[in-house]
Amino acid sequence: MSERNWQLARKQQRLEQRARILQQVRAFFVERGLLEVETPQRIPANAPELHIDATEAGEAVLQTSPELAMKRLLAAGYPDLFQLCRVWRSGERGGRHLPEFTMLEWYRRDADYTTLMNDCEALLLRLVPAGCLVWQGSSIDLTPPWPRLSVAEAFRRHASCTVDEALATERFDEILIVEVEPRLGPGPLFLTDYPAPLAALARLKPDNPSTAERVELYLGGLELANGFSELTDPVEQRARFVAEETARRTAGKPPRPLPEPYLAELANLPSCAGIALGIDRLVMLLTDAPTIDAVVAFTPEQL
Amino acid sequence: MYSCADLKKGLKLIIDGDPHLIVQFDFTKPGKGQALYKCKLRNMLNGSLFERTYRSGESFEPAQLEERDMQYLYKDESGYVFMDQKNYEQVTIAEDVLGDDHYFLVDNMQVKVLLFNERGIGVTLPNFVNLRVVQADPWVKGDTAAGNNKPATVEGGYTLQVPSFVEEGDLIQIDTRTGEYYTRVKE
């Protein structure tokens, strides 16, 4: 008889913690009156994104995010929603990335991205009642309110150039990761108000249309959640989708149809805000796991 | 040529004319942003280590290295000595050029020695090597949970995580590609 699979057996304690975390996340949203929904994972089209590649599944693709289906429900009159689901992003594999991962996404009606930030604070405090956690040697104080720093200010403080210069030289992501993120500290911290070209589905700030009402939550240096005040203008949304899909094709990526049913129903979408949070990274933080591999039963390489 | 998607730990590239080995690799990417590929590279000629971050779209020249079947003989002050059993030619490789691979060399082991302009710059080890545990905390009676682990040191000084039932004196099999415990060897 061969020895038991020790690599798998040693994960048992973390996977038990993971199960409890998922139960608490569900309880948090149910208590606040959000409706849990399930939407299809295999779909004709995602929202086109230049830097996110869907996994093909026959004629269709696997979802890279449940956002379009959830917003169609909101447009049909449904109340505040949440979903826990699997999403797939082709080619993304690293110490903090899996090509198949678990996403928590929720939407608030008659709200903007500031409501989402308050929700994040309340959710983490529910999961960590002591208000402080230690991840990989860094102590993280979760006492609200958490600092909110604009992207422009973060670049002024931590980068070797301004946001506009980084965008002009197509080095925004590189400078964000290499220069800005390592200097943001253990957090928690909300990075807010992204340049408009980097927020294809977000509403622009009424007083400053060069930036969008988009927010990223950083915890322990990990990018944990991304949300925005939703764009509800179908004409503007179509123009942005066309620009993004054109950029994809120019980059040699496989063409996909535009999500027409979403565009057709977008005019009925109420003013709302939605956010996606990476559950695997959340479990990493709450179980002091060094890599994403440690918080899932199987990595793609072990199948 | 390699593209960024080919980059991974263990890949060998030519950078500025010298062969380099990727000793650590991480893919990273802002959720909505461009992918970045963080590499820790070792110059295979002089052992120097440095980090570089690449963006999608870059390409890399593969390092074409000659591989020769040789036997590991012994270690002396200049490094680790290997011999080609067909013609008795010997090659010596310094410890800092071998990196962590030197922990897994066992006397008389058959390896593939990597040559660049006839100079030994590394080895390809067998995938698994058996080494004896020389230091480990004793097994606590009653600790039967299959997933528990503890540190252990094997002959040669390499330290790794092993299951709690592994004891001093046990022979264990290590996967040389990952450096991780694989199984206990029954004797």
Boltz contact constraints between the chains, C-beta under 6 A:
constraints:
  - contact:
      token1: [A, 3]
      token2: [B, 183]
      max_distance: 6.0
  - contact:
      token1: [A, 4]
      token2: [B, 146]
      max_distance: 6.0
  - contact:
      token1: [A, 6]
      token2: [B, 163]
      max_distance: 6.0
  - contact:
      token1: [A, 9]
      token2: [B, 146]
      max_distance: 6.0
  - contact:
      token1: [A, 9]
      token2: [B, 147]
      max_distance: 6.0
  - contact:
      token1: [A, 10]
      token2: [B, 147]
      max_distance: 6.0
  - contact:
      token1: [A, 10]
      token2: [B, 149]
      max_distance: 6.0
  - contact:
      token1: [A, 12]
      token2: [B, 147]
      max_distance: 6.0
  - contact:
      token1: [A, 51]
      token2: [B, 33]
      max_distance: 6.0
  - contact:
      token1: [A, 51]
      token2: [B, 34]
      max_distance: 6.0
  - contact:
      token1: [A, 93]
      token2: [B, 27]
      max_distance: 6.0
  - contact:
      token1: [A, 94]
      token2: [B, 26]
      max_distance: 6.0
  - contact:
      token1: [A, 94]
      token2: [B, 27]
      max_distance: 6.0
  - contact:
      token1: [A, 94]
      token2: [B, 28]
      max_distance: 6.0
  - contact:
      token1: [A, 95]
      token2: [B, 26]
      max_distance: 6.0
  - contact:
      token1: [A, 97]
      token2: [B, 27]
      max_distance: 6.0
  - contact:
      token1: [A, 173]
      token2: [B, 30]
      max_distance: 6.0
  - contact:
      token1: [A, 173]
      token2: [B, 33]
      max_distance: 6.0
  - contact:
      token1: [A, 173]
      token2: [B, 34]
      max_distance: 6.0
  - contact:
      token1: [A, 177]
      token2: [B, 36]
      max_distance: 6.0
  - contact:
      token1: [A, 223]
      token2: [B, 31]
      max_distance: 6.0
  - contact:
      token1: [A, 226]
      token2: [B, 31]
      max_distance: 6.0
